Amino acid sequence: MLHIGCHLSTTKGYYNMVKTALSIDADTFAFFTRNPRGGNVKETDLKDMEDARESLKKNGFYPLVAHAPYTYNLCSEKEDIRDFSLRAMKEDLEKLEMLPGNYYNFHPGSHRGQGIARGIDLISAGLESILPYAKGTVVLLETMAGKGTEVGSDFRELRSIIDNTSYKDRIGVCFDTCHVYDGGYDIKDHLKEVLDEFDKIIGVEMIRAVHINDTKNPFSSHKDRHERIGFGTLGADTFKNIVRAPVLKDIPFILETPNDLEGYKKEIGLLRGFC
């Protein structure tokens, strides 16, 4: 069975997210740890968190994929932005300890003209600082489209970041289908070859979650604009192959397509049908 969900809002609490996920036939979901554009973390409702934990266990949910806000940048050229990102990520990980056994996904960052090598060094140093707080959580580096000065569109860049950290049991990769295709890996016509290349460079066992999204863009555009499943450049047949890929079995798939809840429910049904 495909384990799949979508991004949900934390506005009404964690237990409400679980109930919403069940209503659209999801058995996992993603959520932002705070406002996607940044800001301070909300005070935790301990009863709400306890109710969510119990319901997740009772209903056999797969690991959730928490998402760090887009404003975090561990390799910014500005020290204050790096410091804020580190402080906020530590806070996020401390809060996620109340929901142990899940994932914390983040965009590696943009080097802002400092160069890829400097960006990798800064991201690695940042991870070395925050990974001790990830006791019950695995931190995921997301594959990126390569827009602007983003780090992480090349599998070798992710490999370098991982190699430069000491806590390899606390780190993994979130494989974003839109980003990978926009970034120059042809998963439409050569999925097996791309996954083989990922395995050779990083190891497919490091893929702990998939962001499953179509794209509005042509191959290797480096633009990062998501589309509904089957309505973009990748097309429905690509996703039949992705959800059937043996090396991607038994990990959470998260939809980040431009949709409402009813649309997500239809996409969940569609993708499960492909299996």
Buried (B, 14 or more C-beta within 10 A) or exposed (E): EBBBBBBBEBEEBBBBBBBBBBEBEBBBBBBBBBBEEBEEEEEEEEEBBEBBBEBBEEEEBBBBBBBBBEBBBBBBBEEEBBEBBBEBBBBBBBBBEBBEBBBBBBBBBBBBEBEBEBBBBBBBBBBEEBBEBBEEBBBBBBBBBBBEBBBBBBBEBBBBBBEBBEBEEBBBBBBBBBBBBBBBBBBBEEBEEBBEBBBEBBEBEBBBBBBBBBBBBEBBBBBBBBBBBBBBBBEBEBBBBBBEBEEBEEBBBBBBBEBEBEBBBBBBEBBBEBE
